[in-house]
Amino acid sequence: MGSPLHSEDTGPGDAGRAAELELVRRAGAGDTRAFATLVDAHRDRAWAVCVRITGHQYDAEDALQDALTAAWRHLPTFRGDARFGTWLHRIAANAALKLVSRRRDTPVDEAPEVADSGSDFAPGIADRDALDAALALLPPDFRAALVLREYADMSYAEIADAQGVNIQTVKSRLNRARRAVATLLQDR
């Protein structure tokens, strides 16, 4: 029997959404068990976002810890406009981006020069190691945009908000990141 918080079990206005909002309310009032329940339902995706943005397990652990601490601290400000998971993934992405920016060697607006292969990024690709290696070669902001879109299912507007850029910049970063990843995977 699945948790009532998993996104495939819930939609806006149904019992799962109401259960999530009740847990958020309780957690915002200091109930650590309610917060643990919320986090348990979304930890794996938040972890995937962090590890794919940072490219390193230890950095992802640090980013996820920072994200969970920030989520707990800011939970009373959660308005419920978005799902809790979306909110947590934004916080996780921002924590991972912050960590990467402290270690950044690559200028933000540069991407690897690659030929347009004409093929699209394939999120269901079987070789996860090859995909992770290709993602690691992208500049951090391009990698983050792609991870947020493909793994966290964020909209362009949500990604723009998370990265502090406009939607056209998000679209450009996604296009360039997809082409780069496709070329890198093709070269393997």
C-alpha positions as CSV (number, residue, x, y, z in Angstrom):
1,M,0.0,0.0,0.0
2,G,1.5,3.3,-1.1
3,S,1.8,6.5,0.8
4,P,-1.0,9.1,0.2
5,L,1.7,11.6,-0.7
6,H,3.1,10.0,-3.9
7,S,2.2,12.2,-6.9
8,E,0.8,9.4,-8.9
9,D,-1.8,8.9,-6.1
10,T,-2.7,12.5,-5.7
11,G,-4.1,15.4,-7.7
12,P,-5.3,18.8,-6.8
13,G,-8.3,18.8,-4.5
14,D,-8.3,15.1,-3.7
15,A,-7.8,13.3,-0.4
16,G,-4.0,12.9,-1.0
17,R,-3.6,16.6,-1.4
18,A,-5.6,17.3,1.7
19,A,-3.5,14.7,3.7
20,E,-0.3,16.5,2.4
21,L,-1.6,19.9,3.4
22,E,-2.5,18.6,6.9
23,L,1.0,17.2,7.3
24,V,2.5,20.5,6.1
25,R,0.3,22.4,8.6
26,R,1.4,20.1,11.5
27,A,5.0,20.2,10.5
28,G,4.9,24.0,10.3
29,A,3.6,24.0,13.8
30,G,6.7,22.0,14.9
31,D,5.6,18.3,14.5
32,T,8.8,16.6,13.5
33,R,7.0,13.3,12.7
34,A,4.8,15.1,10.1
35,F,7.9,16.7,8.6
36,A,9.7,13.3,8.4
37,T,6.6,11.8,6.7
38,L,6.7,14.6,4.1
39,V,10.4,14.2,3.6
40,D,10.3,10.5,3.3
41,A,7.8,10.8,0.4
42,H,10.1,13.1,-1.6
43,R,13.6,12.3,-0.5
44,D,14.6,10.1,-3.4
45,R,13.7,12.7,-6.0
46,A,15.3,15.5,-4.0
47,W,18.4,13.3,-3.8
48,A,18.4,12.7,-7.5
49,V,18.1,16.4,-8.2
50,C,21.0,17.2,-5.9
51,V,23.3,14.4,-7.2
52,R,22.7,15.2,-10.8
53,I,23.2,19.0,-10.3
54,T,26.4,18.6,-8.2
55,G,27.7,15.6,-10.0
56,H,29.2,14.1,-6.8
57,Q,27.7,12.0,-4.1
58,Y,29.3,13.8,-1.2
59,D,28.3,17.2,-2.5
60,A,24.8,15.9,-3.1
61,E,24.6,14.8,0.5
62,D,25.7,18.2,1.7
63,A,23.2,19.9,-0.6
64,L,20.3,17.7,0.5
65,Q,21.1,18.3,4.1
66,D,21.2,22.0,3.5
67,A,17.9,21.7,1.6
68,L,16.1,19.8,4.4
69,T,17.4,22.2,7.0
70,A,16.1,25.2,4.9
71,A,12.8,23.4,4.3
72,W,12.3,22.9,8.0
73,R,13.2,26.5,8.8
74,H,11.0,27.9,6.1
75,L,8.1,25.5,6.4
76,P,5.9,28.1,8.2
77,T,6.1,30.3,5.0
78,F,5.0,27.5,2.7
79,R,1.7,28.8,1.2
80,G,0.6,25.6,-0.5
81,D,0.5,27.2,-4.0
82,A,2.6,24.3,-5.2
83,R,2.8,20.7,-4.0
84,F,5.2,20.2,-1.1
85,G,7.4,18.0,-3.3
86,T,7.8,20.7,-5.9
87,W,8.7,23.2,-3.2
88,L,11.2,20.8,-1.7
89,H,12.8,20.1,-5.1
90,R,13.2,23.8,-5.7
91,I,14.9,24.2,-2.3
92,A,17.1,21.1,-3.1
93,A,18.0,22.5,-6.5
94,N,18.9,25.9,-5.1
95,A,21.0,24.3,-2.4
96,A,22.8,22.2,-5.0
97,L,23.3,25.2,-7.3
98,K,24.7,27.2,-4.3
99,L,27.2,24.5,-3.5
100,V,28.2,24.2,-7.2
101,S,28.6,27.9,-7.6
102,R,31.1,28.0,-4.7
103,R,33.2,25.4,-6.6
104,R,32.5,26.8,-10.1
105,D,35.4,26.9,-12.6
106,T,33.2,27.2,-15.7
107,P,31.6,30.6,-16.6
108,V,27.8,30.5,-16.1
109,D,26.8,31.4,-19.7
110,E,29.1,29.1,-21.5
111,A,28.2,25.6,-22.7
112,P,30.5,23.1,-24.4
113,E,30.5,23.7,-28.2
114,V,28.9,20.7,-29.9
115,A,27.5,20.1,-33.3
116,D,23.7,19.9,-33.5
117,S,23.1,16.2,-33.7
118,G,19.4,16.6,-34.4
119,S,18.6,14.0,-31.7
120,D,16.7,14.9,-28.5
121,F,17.7,14.2,-25.0
122,A,16.3,10.8,-24.0
123,P,15.2,10.8,-20.3
124,G,14.6,7.1,-20.4
125,I,18.1,6.2,-21.5
126,A,19.3,2.8,-20.2
127,D,22.9,3.7,-19.4
128,R,22.6,5.9,-16.3
129,D,26.4,6.0,-15.9
130,A,26.9,7.5,-19.4
131,L,24.1,10.0,-18.8
132,D,25.5,11.0,-15.4
133,A,29.0,11.4,-17.0
134,A,27.5,13.5,-19.8
135,L,25.6,15.7,-17.3
136,A,28.8,16.2,-15.3
137,L,30.5,17.8,-18.3
138,L,27.8,20.5,-18.6
139,P,28.2,23.9,-17.0
140,P,26.4,23.9,-13.7
141,D,23.5,26.2,-14.8
142,F,22.8,24.2,-17.9
143,R,23.0,20.9,-16.0
144,A,20.7,22.3,-13.3
145,A,18.1,23.4,-15.9
146,L,18.1,20.0,-17.5
147,V,17.9,18.1,-14.2
148,L,15.0,20.3,-12.9
149,R,13.1,19.8,-16.1
150,E,13.7,16.1,-16.7
151,Y,14.0,14.8,-13.1
152,A,12.0,17.2,-11.0
153,D,9.3,17.8,-13.6
154,M,9.5,21.5,-13.1
155,S,7.9,23.9,-15.5
156,Y,9.9,26.5,-17.4
157,A,8.5,29.2,-15.0
158,E,9.5,27.2,-12.0
159,I,13.0,26.6,-13.3
160,A,13.3,30.3,-14.2
161,D,12.3,31.2,-10.6
162,A,14.8,28.6,-9.1
163,Q,17.6,29.9,-11.3
164,G,16.8,33.6,-11.1
165,V,16.6,34.0,-14.9
166,N,13.8,34.6,-17.4
167,I,12.0,31.8,-19.3
168,Q,13.8,32.5,-22.6
169,T,17.1,31.9,-20.8
170,V,15.7,28.6,-19.4
171,K,14.6,27.5,-22.9
172,S,18.0,28.4,-24.3
173,R,19.9,26.5,-21.5
174,L,17.7,23.5,-22.0
175,N,18.1,23.4,-25.7
176,R,21.9,23.7,-25.5
177,A,22.1,21.2,-22.6
178,R,20.0,18.6,-24.5
179,R,22.1,19.0,-27.7
180,A,25.4,18.7,-25.7
181,V,24.2,15.6,-23.8
182,A,22.9,14.0,-27.0
183,T,26.3,14.6,-28.7
184,L,28.2,13.4,-25.7
185,L,26.1,10.2,-25.5
186,Q,26.4,9.7,-29.2
187,D,30.2,10.0,-29.0
188,R,30.3,7.3,-26.4
